[in-house]
Amino acid sequence: MDTFLVLIALSIIVLLINTSLAKRDGNATRKCRPDISKLEKTIHGEHVELAKCCENNGRMVERILAKLDVLEKKSRQRNNDEERRSASTRGIDDRRHSNKKDHKKARVKCENRDFIWAQMNNTCIKGLNSTLLTSSSIAECKKSCDDQSSNCMSISHNAATEECHLQSKYSGVWQVISPCDLEGWDYAEKRVKPNWKWFDMPNTCIMHSNVKRFITLSWFSCKAACEYEESFECRSIEFDNKTKECHLQAKHSGNSPLSSPCYSRGWDYAERQFF
């Protein structure tokens, strides 16, 4: 009898325990049901199903959803950072590419500028002014010539009137006038960028070495004629300032003896020394 009563008591206890567990499971299921629509999310393009994770009174689901939200925010932040880095890199690459092109342009411009400006004050060339501009300075007038086509080889500028003449002729092919018979004019011309310089020796000459002889107006125009000579390699000049006679010569102190002081009075000598 006692054993029978114990079994009945145990059965009642088991029944009560099962009923309690069933209620708890039902409550957990009901608590999870409202969140079923939230149990499917997309992260990095992959569909994640969480319907089977509804347990422990829904607390597991809440933790998973919270974790997914954190992951999604981190993913979004990472994507934004990558986009910014990519945009920054593209910007740097674009600037580098632009800088390379700019450097290339500058390099080409420098390489193409194979001349220097030689300026002669109180000097001019008459009747050759192809273009007339207004320039406040001779430097601005030179720049206007640089900006023109290669036809511009020289300029004449008057600081008082701010006149700028662009010309295709230069002292090597046309007679310059120095001193200019018109007041206020300065002259400048493009010359081949030299790898040499003039070395002047007053009261000096080379005997019997003249290749060309002609009259010119100044020591500077005699030098210019030598620089632009094309029929032979002109290495030296002689100039008589009194008679304005100019001699162009292939000889120089390196291959011919000098006469210094010159055997004939009034002659000055200059030669191109290469370096």
C-alpha positions in Angstrom: 0.0 0.0 0.0 2.8 2.3 0.9 4.6 1.5 -2.3 1.4 2.2 -4.3 1.0 5.6 -2.7 4.7 6.5 -3.4 4.2 5.6 -7.1 1.1 7.7 -7.3 2.9 10.6 -5.7 5.9 10.3 -8.1 3.5 10.2 -11.1 1.8 13.4 -9.9 5.2 15.1 -9.5 6.3 14.0 -13.0 3.0 15.2 -14.4 3.4 18.6 -12.7 7.0 18.9 -14.0 6.0 18.1 -17.6 3.1 20.5 -17.4 5.5 23.3 -16.2 8.0 22.5 -18.9 5.3 22.5 -21.6 4.1 25.9 -20.4 7.6 27.3 -20.4 8.3 26.0 -23.9 5.0 27.4 -25.1 5.7 30.8 -23.7 9.1 30.7 -25.3 7.6 29.8 -28.6 5.0 32.5 -28.4 7.6 35.0 -27.4 9.7 34.2 -30.4 6.9 34.2 -32.9 6.6 38.1 -33.2 10.3 38.2 -34.1 10.2 35.6 -36.8 10.1 38.3 -39.5 13.4 39.6 -38.1 15.1 36.3 -38.2 16.2 36.6 -41.8 18.9 39.2 -42.7 21.4 39.7 -45.6 25.0 40.3 -44.7 27.6 40.7 -47.5 25.1 39.5 -50.0 24.6 36.2 -48.2 21.1 35.3 -46.9 21.1 34.2 -43.2 18.2 32.2 -41.8 17.7 32.3 -38.1 14.3 30.6 -37.7 15.9 27.6 -36.0 17.6 29.7 -33.4 14.5 30.6 -31.4 15.2 29.2 -28.0 15.9 30.1 -24.4 12.8 32.4 -24.2 13.9 34.4 -27.2 17.1 35.7 -25.6 19.3 33.8 -28.0 17.5 35.4 -30.9 17.9 38.8 -29.5 21.6 38.3 -29.0 22.0 37.0 -32.5 20.1 39.9 -34.0 22.1 42.4 -32.0 25.3 40.7 -33.1 24.2 40.8 -36.7 23.4 44.5 -36.4 26.9 45.2 -35.1 28.4 43.1 -37.9 26.3 45.0 -40.5 27.4 48.4 -39.1 31.0 47.3 -39.2 30.6 46.0 -42.7 29.0 49.2 -43.8 31.8 51.3 -42.1 34.4 49.1 -43.7 32.8 49.5 -47.2 32.7 53.3 -46.7 36.4 53.3 -45.6 37.3 51.3 -48.6 35.4 53.6 -50.9 37.1 56.6 -49.4 40.5 55.0 -49.7 39.8 54.0 -53.3 38.6 57.6 -54.1 41.7 59.0 -52.4 43.9 56.6 -54.3 42.3 57.5 -57.6 42.7 61.2 -56.7 46.4 60.7 -56.0 46.8 58.6 -59.1 45.0 61.3 -61.1 47.2 64.0 -59.6 50.3 62.0 -60.2 49.2 61.4 -63.8 48.4 65.1 -64.2 51.8 66.0 -62.6 53.6 63.6 -65.0 51.8 65.3 -67.9 52.6 68.7 -66.5 56.3 67.7 -66.0 56.4 66.3 -69.5 55.0 69.5 -70.9 57.4 71.6 -68.9 60.3 69.3 -70.0 59.3 69.5 -73.6 58.9 73.3 -73.3 62.4 73.5 -71.8 63.9 71.2 -74.4 62.3 73.2 -77.2 63.6 76.5 -75.8 67.0 76.1 -77.3 67.7 79.8 -77.5 68.7 82.7 -75.2 67.8 86.4 -75.5 70.6 88.8 -76.4 69.7 92.4 -75.6 71.3 95.5 -77.2 70.3 98.9 -75.7 69.9 101.9 -78.0 69.7 99.6 -81.0 67.0 98.9 -83.6 66.2 97.3 -87.0 64.3 99.6 -89.3 61.4 98.7 -91.5 60.9 95.1 -90.3 58.1 95.5 -87.7 55.7 92.7 -88.5 53.5 93.0 -85.4 52.9 96.0 -83.1 51.8 95.4 -79.5 51.6 97.4 -76.3 54.0 96.2 -73.6 55.0 97.9 -70.4 58.5 96.3 -70.3 61.0 94.7 -72.6 60.6 91.4 -70.7 56.8 91.4 -71.5 57.7 92.2 -75.1 60.1 89.2 -75.2 57.4 87.0 -73.7 55.0 88.0 -76.5 57.6 87.0 -79.0 58.0 83.6 -77.2 54.2 83.1 -77.4 54.2 83.7 -81.1 55.2 81.2 -83.7 58.9 80.4 -84.4 58.8 83.2 -87.0 59.4 85.8 -84.3 63.2 86.1 -83.9 63.7 89.6 -82.5 61.9 92.5 -80.8 62.2 96.3 -80.6 60.8 98.0 -77.5 60.3 101.6 -76.5 59.9 102.0 -72.7 58.5 105.6 -73.0 55.8 104.8 -75.5 55.4 101.1 -74.4 55.6 100.0 -78.1 56.6 96.4 -78.8 57.6 95.3 -82.3 57.8 91.6 -83.1 60.1 90.9 -86.0 61.2 87.9 -88.1 64.6 89.3 -89.0 67.7 89.5 -86.7 71.2 90.8 -86.8 72.6 87.7 -88.5 70.5 88.4 -91.7 69.7 92.1 -91.5 71.6 95.2 -90.6 70.9 96.5 -87.1 71.4 100.2 -86.3 73.4 101.0 -83.2 73.1 103.6 -81.8 69.5 103.8 -83.1 68.7 107.1 -84.8 65.3 107.0 -83.0 65.3 107.8 -79.4 64.3 105.3 -76.7 64.5 102.1 -78.6 66.1 98.9 -77.3 66.6 95.7 -79.3 66.8 92.0 -78.4 67.1 88.9 -80.5 66.9 85.1 -80.0 70.2 83.4 -80.3 71.1 79.7 -80.2 71.8 78.7 -76.7 75.6 78.4 -76.7 78.0 76.0 -75.2 80.6 78.6 -75.6 81.3 82.2 -74.7 83.0 85.2 -76.2 86.5 86.1 -75.0 87.5 89.6 -75.9 91.1 90.8 -76.5 91.6 94.5 -77.3 94.3 95.6 -79.7 94.8 92.1 -81.0 94.4 90.3 -84.4 95.3 87.3 -86.5 97.3 87.9 -89.6 95.9 86.9 -93.0 93.0 84.8 -91.7 89.9 86.7 -92.9 87.2 84.6 -94.5 84.6 87.3 -94.8 85.0 91.1 -94.7 82.2 93.7 -94.5 81.1 96.9 -92.9 78.8 96.8 -89.9 77.7 99.3 -87.3 79.0 97.8 -84.0 81.2 95.3 -82.2 78.0 93.4 -81.2 76.6 93.1 -84.7 80.0 91.8 -85.9 79.8 89.1 -83.2 76.2 88.3 -84.1 77.2 87.9 -87.8 79.8 85.3 -86.7 77.3 83.5 -84.6 74.8 83.1 -87.4 77.4 82.4 -90.2 76.4 79.2 -92.0 78.9 78.9 -94.9 81.7 78.0 -92.5 82.4 77.6 -88.8 83.2 81.1 -87.6 85.4 81.0 -84.5 86.7 84.6 -84.2 86.2 88.2 -85.3 88.2 91.3 -85.8 86.6 94.7 -85.6 87.8 98.2 -86.3 85.6 100.6 -84.4 86.8 103.6 -86.5 86.1 102.2 -89.9 83.4 99.7 -88.8 85.1 96.9 -90.7 84.3 93.4 -89.5 86.3 90.3 -90.2 85.0 86.8 -89.8 87.5 84.0 -89.3 87.8 80.2 -88.9 91.1 80.6 -87.1 91.5 81.2 -83.4 94.2 81.3 -80.8 94.1 77.5 -80.5 95.2 76.8 -84.1 96.9 80.1 -85.2 99.3 82.6 -83.6 97.9 85.9 -82.5 99.4 89.3 -83.1 99.1 91.2 -79.9 99.5 94.1 -79.9 98.1 94.0 -83.4 100.5 94.9 -86.2 97.8 97.2 -87.5 96.4 99.9 -85.2 92.7 100.0 -84.3 91.8 96.4 -84.4 90.1 94.5 -81.6 89.8 90.7 -81.5 87.3 88.2 -80.0 87.0 84.5 -80.2 84.4 81.9 -79.2 85.7 79.6 -76.5 83.8 76.3 -76.2 83.3 74.6 -72.8 
